[in-house]
């Protein structure tokens, strides 16, 4: 969207910085953070990152990982689906 001089999105009362921070928070929930040396950083990390649903690519791009999840038993998926 187009930005106004105030840093807000056009036709919105929401600041672009707020949207950027919220998007970064969402990404950190699902993407394992790696250090500049290419190793996974220790620390508090969301359990969703372990699912490997979104991968960080070169240049900061993100990639959704679809397909079979061998570490997720069919029964657990079926239970979650029924509960949903």
C-alpha positions in Angstrom: 0.0 0.0 0.0 1.0 3.6 -0.5 2.5 5.4 2.5 1.5 8.9 3.6 4.0 11.3 5.1 2.9 10.2 8.6 4.2 6.7 8.0 0.6 5.3 7.9 -0.8 3.2 5.2 -3.2 4.9 2.8 -6.8 4.8 3.9 -5.8 3.4 7.3 -5.1 4.5 10.8 -2.5 1.7 11.2 1.2 2.7 11.0 3.4 0.8 8.6 5.9 0.1 11.5 3.1 -1.6 13.4 2.3 -3.9 10.4 6.0 -4.6 9.9 6.5 -5.6 13.6 3.4 -7.8 13.6 4.6 -9.5 10.4 8.0 -10.1 11.9 6.5 -11.5 15.0 4.4 -14.0 12.9 7.5 -15.0 10.9 9.5 -15.6 14.1 6.7 -17.9 15.3 7.1 -20.3 12.4 10.7 -19.9 11.2 13.8 -21.2 13.0 16.3 -18.4 13.5 19.8 -19.1 12.3 22.9 -17.1 13.2 25.2 -15.6 10.6 27.4 -18.7 10.9 24.5 -20.8 9.7 23.8 -22.5 13.0 20.4 -22.5 14.8 20.5 -20.0 17.6 19.7 -21.2 21.1 17.1 -19.5 23.1 13.4 -19.4 23.5 11.8 -20.4 20.3 8.2 -21.1 19.4 7.3 -24.8 19.1 5.7 -24.0 15.8 9.2 -23.4 14.4 9.9 -27.1 14.9 7.1 -28.0 12.5 9.2 -26.7 9.6 6.1 -25.2 7.9 8.0 -22.1 6.7 11.6 -21.9 5.7 13.8 -18.9 5.5 15.5 -18.6 2.1 18.5 -16.5 0.8 17.9 -12.8 0.7 15.2 -12.9 3.4 12.5 -14.6 1.3 10.2 -17.2 2.9 9.1 -20.5 1.5 6.1 -22.5 2.6 6.9 -26.2 3.0 3.9 -28.3 1.9 3.6 -32.1 1.7 3.9 -35.1 4.0 5.1 -34.5 7.5 6.6 -37.8 8.7 7.0 -36.6 12.3 3.2 -35.9 12.5 1.3 -39.1 13.1 -2.0 -39.4 11.1 -3.9 -39.9 14.3 -2.8 -36.6 15.8 -3.7 -34.8 12.6 -7.1 -36.5 12.4 -7.8 -35.5 16.1 -6.9 -31.9 15.4 -9.0 -31.8 12.3 -12.1 -33.3 14.1 -11.6 -30.8 17.0 -11.4 -27.9 14.6 
